Amino acid sequence: MHEIEAEHLLKAYPLALVPLVPAVPVATWWLVGDLTETSGDIVLDYAYQPVTFGEAGDVILGVVAFLTALAALGVLLHGTVTGRMRNAWWGVAVSILAIGAYLGWAERIWTAGVIGANIGVGLTFLFGVPFVVTFLLPSVWSLVVLRRARRTEPQPSPQSAGRS
């Protein structure tokens, strides 16, 4: 395999992180399910009205998001096992997974029908910033490692880049 082709593969595998950004929160939202307190004829209070596509639509959306996340993780795992992706990209994946899971779970809390005040909304806002900052630490570590690796890699000479 040529050096140029190998470098393109190294750059292509991290693109599997992109579908994780929307897929993980939606899959988590679906897996958590509705947290509404159901109790007879009592009128429930909502911090935010939930968005729904109907029972079947929500299931389809959740299953597609879940399968998309699994496929993206499979691509990342394949890249790691075959050595075509740097292991440091997993720090970014962990951050995306953690933040996405938190957002999907928080959305279910924000849209839960409750009797009286929804204390969970306040708590998710209160702890949201510290959690997200903490969840970003693996990405920061990964980007530092990747940046250092890029600086220490031998750069191809202009003559070898022109050959095929």
ABEGO torsion letter per residue (X at the ends): XBAAAAAAAAAAAAAAAAAAAAAAAAAAAAAAEBABBBBEABBBBBABBBBBAEAAAAAAAAAAAAAAAAAAAAAAAAAAAAGABBAAAAAAAAAAAAAAAAAAAAAAAAABBBBEBBAAAAAAAAAAAAAAAAAAAAAAAAAAAAAAAAAABBBBBAAAAABX
